Amino acid sequence: MRAARSLLFVALLPLFGGCQLLQSSPQAPSTAGLTRLQGELSMVNGKLAFTPCQTNTSYRVNDTGSTSVLQEAAALAGPQHKVFADVRGRFPSTTASASGAPFDVQQLYRLERSTTACDNPNFQRLILRASGATPEWSVNVHSKGMVITRAGQPDLALPYLEEQMGDGRFSLSSEANNQHVELWVAPQRCVDPRQPSVQFMSAELRINGQVQRGCAYFGASRND
């Protein structure tokens, strides 16, 4: 039997206006005392350092969440020995504003070999992004709906219903515009060689019976 649905009927895009909020999603795990940051990971004097976007302050990384961030960053960084990171952690001391202060990493969202990821203008409004290849596809999820982009086809803007499945798994589905769409997401390490990047959720997009697989990560508008 499928897990009981936690029905969150997301506010529709303007052309789908008029629907009703049915029920809230289950409460997310506590993130009290933790800070989500995006920035650059690099090796400094044999230690892993993290410099948040739009700052010049570097923090000494402690992997207190057993995330394997050092190994993941080393494998992805390439010859420049730097990688973009989206992480959640804690500043354990009152010297958090000082260069060289510790930053305890508890959770990885995404690591990416990119020099422009800090400048993404849509990240703050984004709830979820999923994408894959062969053929290329992507889904951008915002508070007003999701937009599906597929190679050779017009963008598809739809409202969605969220279903929590337990163990961090969930799905987004829509029956609007005579389309049967499901996006299944699970907490699982996923390598996207196109960026290249390592994301810590896998995704499966199903549209009218056609299945495509890829990776996913939460945007800044989701606090999981």
C-alpha positions in Angstrom: 0.0 0.0 0.0 1.3 3.4 -0.8 2.2 5.7 2.0 -0.6 8.0 3.2 -0.5 11.3 1.3 0.6 14.5 2.8 -1.3 16.7 0.4 0.3 20.0 -0.4 -1.5 21.6 -3.3 0.9 24.2 -4.3 -0.4 27.6 -5.4 -0.8 27.5 -9.1 0.8 29.6 -11.8 -1.5 32.5 -12.7 -3.1 30.6 -15.6 -4.0 27.9 -13.2 -5.4 30.2 -10.4 -8.2 29.3 -8.1 -7.1 26.1 -6.4 -7.1 25.6 -2.6 -4.4 24.7 -0.1 -5.4 21.3 1.2 -2.9 20.4 3.9 0.6 21.2 5.1 3.6 19.0 4.5 5.0 17.1 7.4 7.4 19.2 9.5 11.0 19.0 8.2 13.8 17.8 10.5 15.1 20.5 12.8 17.8 22.6 11.5 18.2 24.7 14.7 21.7 26.1 15.0 22.6 25.1 11.5 23.3 27.5 8.6 23.0 26.7 4.9 25.7 28.3 2.8 27.0 28.3 -0.8 30.6 29.0 -1.7 33.9 27.6 -2.7 35.8 24.7 -1.2 39.6 24.6 -1.7 42.7 23.1 -0.1 44.7 25.6 2.0 47.9 24.3 3.7 46.7 20.7 3.5 43.3 21.6 5.0 39.9 22.0 3.4 38.7 25.6 3.5 35.2 27.0 2.7 34.7 30.6 1.5 31.0 31.6 1.3 29.8 33.4 -1.9 30.3 37.1 -2.0 32.8 37.1 1.0 36.5 36.9 1.4 36.4 34.9 4.7 37.6 31.3 4.6 36.6 28.8 7.3 38.4 25.6 8.2 36.1 22.6 7.4 35.3 19.9 9.9 33.3 17.0 8.6 31.3 16.5 11.8 28.3 15.0 9.9 30.4 12.2 8.3 29.5 13.6 4.8 32.8 12.6 3.1 33.0 16.2 1.9 36.8 16.0 1.7 36.8 12.9 -0.5 33.9 14.2 -2.6 35.6 17.6 -3.2 39.0 16.0 -4.0 37.5 13.7 -6.6 35.5 16.5 -8.3 37.8 19.5 -8.0 40.1 18.7 -11.0 43.4 20.6 -11.6 42.2 23.9 -10.1 41.7 22.2 -6.7 38.5 24.2 -6.2 34.8 23.3 -6.2 31.5 25.0 -5.6 29.7 23.7 -2.6 26.1 24.0 -1.2 26.3 22.8 2.4 24.7 23.1 5.8 26.6 23.3 9.0 27.4 25.0 12.3 29.9 27.6 13.5 30.9 26.1 16.9 32.6 29.2 18.3 32.0 32.9 18.6 34.9 33.6 16.2 32.8 32.7 13.2 33.6 36.0 11.5 37.4 35.4 11.6 39.3 33.7 8.8 40.4 30.2 9.8 37.6 29.7 12.2 36.0 26.3 12.1 32.8 25.4 10.2 31.3 22.0 11.1 29.7 20.5 7.9 26.6 18.5 8.7 24.9 18.0 5.3 25.9 18.2 1.6 23.4 19.4 -1.0 25.6 19.8 -4.0 29.2 19.9 -5.2 29.9 21.3 -8.6 33.0 22.2 -10.7 31.7 25.7 -11.5 33.0 29.3 -11.3 29.5 30.8 -11.9 27.2 28.9 -9.5 27.5 31.7 -6.8 25.9 34.1 -9.3 22.7 32.1 -10.1 19.9 34.7 -9.9 17.1 32.1 -9.5 18.6 30.1 -6.7 16.9 32.0 -3.8 13.4 31.5 -5.4 14.0 27.9 -6.3 12.5 25.0 -4.2 13.9 22.1 -6.2 15.9 21.5 -9.4 16.0 18.2 -11.1 17.8 17.4 -14.4 19.1 14.6 -16.6 20.3 13.7 -20.1 19.7 11.5 -23.1 17.7 13.5 -24.0 18.3 16.5 -21.8 15.5 17.5 -19.4 15.1 19.7 -16.4 12.4 20.6 -13.8 12.5 23.9 -11.9 10.1 23.9 -9.0 8.9 27.2 -7.4 6.2 28.2 -5.0 3.7 28.7 -7.9 4.3 25.6 -9.9 6.9 23.6 -11.8 8.4 24.2 -15.3 9.5 21.2 -17.2 12.0 21.7 -20.0 12.8 19.0 -22.5 15.0 18.9 -25.6 13.0 19.7 -28.8 9.8 20.4 -26.9 8.1 23.6 -25.6 8.4 24.3 -21.9 5.6 22.8 -19.8 4.3 24.9 -16.8 2.1 23.0 -14.4 0.8 23.0 -10.8 1.7 20.1 -8.6 0.7 18.0 -5.7 3.4 16.8 -3.3 3.4 13.4 -1.6 5.8 12.5 1.2 6.8 8.8 1.1 9.0 8.6 4.2 12.8 8.2 4.5 13.2 11.6 2.8 11.6 10.4 -0.4 8.8 12.4 -2.0 7.0 12.9 -5.4 5.5 15.8 -7.2 2.7 15.0 -9.6 0.3 16.8 -11.9 -2.7 16.0 -14.1 -3.2 19.5 -15.6 -3.4 20.2 -19.3 -4.1 16.5 -20.0 -0.6 15.6 -18.9 0.2 12.8 -16.5 3.4 13.9 -14.8 5.3 12.5 -11.8 8.7 13.6 -10.5 10.1 11.1 -7.9 12.9 12.2 -5.7 15.0 10.2 -3.2 18.0 11.0 -0.9 20.8 9.3 -2.8 24.2 10.3 -4.1 23.9 11.1 -7.8 26.7 12.1 -10.2 25.9 14.4 -13.2 28.9 14.2 -15.5 27.6 17.1 -17.7 28.5 19.8 -15.1 30.3 17.8 -13.6 28.7 17.7 -10.2 27.7 15.5 -7.3 24.2 16.0 -6.0 22.7 14.2 -3.1 19.3 13.4 -4.4 18.3 11.2 -7.4 15.3 12.0 -9.6 13.0 10.2 -12.0 10.7 12.1 -14.3 7.7 10.3 -15.7 5.6 12.0 -18.4 2.7 10.0 -20.0 4.6 6.8 -19.3 8.0 7.9 -20.5 10.7 7.6 -17.8 13.9 9.7 -17.6 16.4 9.7 -14.8 18.7 12.3 -13.3 19.8 14.1 -10.2 18.2 16.8 -8.0 19.0 19.3 -5.3 17.0 21.7 -3.1 17.0 25.4 -3.8 17.2 28.1 -1.1 13.4 28.2 -0.7 13.3 24.6 0.8 14.6 24.2 4.3 15.0 20.4 4.4 
